[in-house]
C-alpha cells in the first residue's frame, strides 16, 4: 500500500513540477516579450522608447550622422562589442528622467553622459557622466569618485550597489534644471546641483577645469560610452520633465 501511495505521490510531484516549469517558462517568455517596450501606463505618462531591441534607429555617432559601427542590436540588447566610438541619441533632451539596464564584461568600463553637444573633441568635454564599471576588476573602482554609479571624477556614490559581472543593473538618471540624481538598483547614489558653488569648486579641482564647456549646457544629447569593453544596454527609455 505504501508503495502505491509513494508512486501516486511521485506522479503528483512530477505533475506539480511540470506545472511549475510551465509557469516559470511562461513568466520568462512574458518578460522577454516585454523587453524594450512601453506599457500603456508608461505611454500615458510621457515615456519614450530609445531602443526598439532590433535596430539603432534614433542613434548616431559623435560627430557623425550614422551610428558608431562598433554598436549593434543583438538579441534585444544594444551591445558595444567592437571599437567604433561613443553612441549618441539623435534627439536632444533638457530636463528628463532616463531609465535603462546595463551589464558589462569583467574589468569593463562604460558610461552614460547627458546634455552632450558637438563642441569639443570628446563627448565628456560637455556631458557629465554616470559611471558604468566593474568595480572589482577595474582600477577606477578603487577610487570612490570614479567608481560605478559616480558622477565621474566629481561626486562619489553612497556605496556600491552594483550586481556581479554578467547580471543586469537598473539605472535612473534624473535631470531637472540644475538638479541631478543618480539611482541604481533602487538606491539613490548621489545628487548634486549643476553650477552651484560646490559644483564650481569641484570642476576647478578636476580634469574638467580645462574644458570650458563641461556641464554648462541646458540641453543636449544622451551618450553611451565606448571605453573599449563589451557592454550591453536594454530597456532604454526617457521621459521629458
N, C-alpha and C positions, 0 to 999 in steps of 0.2 A: 504494500500500500504506500509506504514511504517513497518507494522508487517511482511510483506513478505520480505522486504529488510532486516529487522532485522534478520529474520530467515535465509535468504541466507547468511548474514554476519556471523551468528553463525556457519553455515556449513563450510564456507571458513576458519573461525578462527580455527575451530576444525581440519580441514584438515591440516592447516598450523602447528598447534601444533603437530599433529600426525607426520608430516614430520620432525618437529624439534626433536621429541623424537626418531625417527628412526635414524636421523643423529647423535644425541648425543649418542645413543646406539652404532651406528656403530663406532664412534670415540673411545668409551670405549673399544669395542671389539678389535679394531686395536691396541690400547695401550696395552691391556693385551697380545695380540699375540706377540707384540714386546718386552715384558719384557724378560730379561735375554738372549738376543740375540745380535748379532753384525750385523750391516748393511754392505753392500758391501764396502762402503767407509771406514768404521772402519777397516775392514779386510785388505784393501789395505794399510791403514796407519800403520798396525802392531799391532792393538789391539788384546788382547787375553782375552777370557771369563773365569772367575774364578769360576762362579757358573752357572749351567745349569738350575736352577729352580726346579730340580726334585731329584737330588742326591747330595751327598757330595764328589763326585769324585774330586780328586785333593786337598783334605783337609786331615789333620791328627791332632793328638793331640800333645801337647808339651811333649816331651819325650816318645811319643807313635806313632807307625806307623799307628794306626787306628784313625778315627775321634773321638773327645770327645763325649761321649754318651748324653750329655745334649743338643746337637745341632741337628736340624732336618730340612729337606727341607719340607716346608708346604705351600701349595697354592702359589707357586712361590717365596717364601721367605725363606731365611736362618735364622732360628729362634733359639735363645738360650732361652729355657723355662724350663730347669731343670739343676741342678748342674752337671757339668761334666768337667770343666776346659776350658782353652783357646783353640781356634781352630786356626790351623796354616796351611798355604799352604805347599804342598809337595815341590813345586818348590821354588827356591831361586831367589832373584832379587837384582840387584845392583842399577843402575840408571833407573828410571821408572816414569811414571805417573799413578796413581791409581784413578779410578772413581768408586763411589758406592753411593747408597742411604741407609739411615738408619731412623728408628723410634724406640722409646722405650716407656716403661711404665712410669707412674707417679713416680717421685723420682728416676728414673732409672740412671744407670751408666754403661758405657762400654768404649771401646777404640779401636783404630786401631794402631798397632805397626808395625815397619818396620826394616829390617836388623836384625832380631832376630836370635840368634844362640842357640845351645843346651847347651851353657855354663850357669852356674848359676842355681839356684833353681826355678826362675820365669822368665817369658818372658820379663818383664820390666827391668830386670837386664842388658839386652843388647840392647833392642829396644826402641828408643824414641816413644812417644805416642801422637797421635791425640785424644784428649779427646772427648768422646761422653757422654752427660749428660743432665738431666733435670735441667737446671739452677735454675728454680723457686722452685723446690721441694727438691733438694739435697744440702747438706751443702757445697759441693765443689763449688757450683755455687756462693757462697758469696765471694770467693777469685778469682780474675781475672786469676791468673796463673794456677788455677786448674778448671777453668770454661770451658764450652763447646767450642770446637774449639781450645783450648790452646795446646801448646806443653807442656804436663803435667808437672807442677811444675818447668817449665823452662822459657816459654815465654807466655805472655798473648795475647789474640786476640784483635784487634782494637775495637770490640764491639760484642755484642750478636746478631747474625742474625738467630738464630735457630727458627724453627716454633713450634707452640704449640704441646704438647704431643699428640701422635697418628698420626701426619702428617709426611710426608716424607721430609727428608733433603738431599740435594745433596752435595757430598764431592769430592774435587780434592786434592790429595796429590802428590806433585811433588818433586822428589828427584833426583838431578843431581850432582854427586860428593859430595862436602861438602854443596851444596846449597839445602835448603828445603823450600817449600812453603805450607801453609795451606789455602785452599779455601773452602767456604761453601755457598751454595745458591747464587752463583755468586759473592761473595765478597771475596777479598783477606784479610785474617785474620791476617797473620803474615808471616815473613820469617826470616831465620837465617842461619848462616854458622857453620856447624859442625867443631870442632877442632880449631876454631878461639880463639883469646884471650878473647873475650867476652863470648863465649860458655864455655871455660875452667873455667872462673870465676864463671859463673852460676852453673856449675856442682859442684864446690868446696863448694858452699853455699847451696847446696840441699842435699836431702837424697841419691842422686846418687854418692856422694863423696866416699861412702863406697863400691861402685860397680865398680871395675876396668874395666869391660867390657862394661859399659854403653856407647852406641853410638859410639863405636870405630870401628865397622865393616864396610866394604865397600860393603858387600853383605850378604844377609840373607833372612829369611822367612818373609812373611806378617802374621800378627796375628790379630784375632778378640777376644777381651777380654770377659771372663766370670767374671762379677763382682757381680753376684748374682741376677741380674734383668732380666726381659723379654726384649729382644731387637731383632729387625729384620733387616736384610740387604737384598738388592737385586741389580740387575744390576751391579754386581761386575766385573770390567774389568781392565786390566793393559796393558800398552804399554811400552816396554823397550825403553830406551833413549840412 
